[in-house]
């Protein structure tokens, strides 16, 4: 069963189990549903910004980084 948090916690961070990290890590608190007054742990914040990017965006950023390192 998922953990429900209060409405005031939405947008804050909380500790929750992350299956990818295999440990307790920081997660953003998201609203459960539109119009709901409850929150739940959202995505893990410790994976870094790469998880929020598409593969094309990741490749583009890597190419730009390589150009900066090796002009």
C-alpha positions in Angstrom: 0.0 0.0 0.0 1.4 3.4 -0.9 2.0 6.1 1.7 -0.3 9.1 1.5 0.9 12.5 2.9 -0.9 15.7 3.7 -1.7 18.4 1.2 0.8 20.7 2.8 3.7 18.3 1.9 3.0 18.5 -1.8 6.0 19.9 -3.6 8.3 19.2 -0.6 10.7 16.2 -0.4 10.4 13.0 1.7 12.4 9.9 2.3 11.0 6.8 0.5 12.3 3.5 -0.7 13.8 3.6 -4.3 14.0 0.3 -6.1 16.6 1.6 -8.5 18.9 2.9 -5.7 17.9 0.0 -3.5 17.8 2.3 -0.4 15.9 5.1 1.2 16.4 8.2 -0.8 14.8 11.7 -1.3 11.6 11.8 -3.4 9.4 14.7 -4.4 5.9 14.6 -3.0 3.3 14.7 -5.8 -0.5 15.1 -5.7 -2.3 11.7 -5.7 -5.0 12.9 -8.2 -6.4 16.0 -9.7 -8.5 17.7 -7.0 -7.2 15.5 -4.3 -5.9 16.8 -1.0 -3.4 14.0 -0.5 0.2 13.6 -1.6 2.4 10.6 -2.3 6.2 10.1 -2.9 7.0 10.8 -6.5 10.2 10.3 -8.5 13.6 9.8 -6.9 15.6 13.0 -6.8 19.0 11.3 -6.4 19.2 9.8 -9.9 20.2 13.1 -11.4 18.6 15.0 -14.3 19.4 12.3 -16.9 16.3 10.4 -15.9 14.1 13.3 -16.9 15.6 13.5 -20.4 14.9 11.5 -23.5 17.6 9.5 -25.1 18.0 12.1 -27.9 18.4 14.9 -25.3 21.0 12.8 -23.3 23.0 12.2 -26.5 22.8 15.8 -27.5 24.1 16.9 -24.1 26.9 14.4 -24.2 28.0 15.6 -27.7 27.9 19.2 -26.4 30.0 18.3 -23.4 32.5 16.5 -25.6 32.8 19.5 -27.9 33.6 21.7 -24.8 36.2 19.2 -23.6 37.8 18.6 -27.0 37.3 21.7 -29.2 
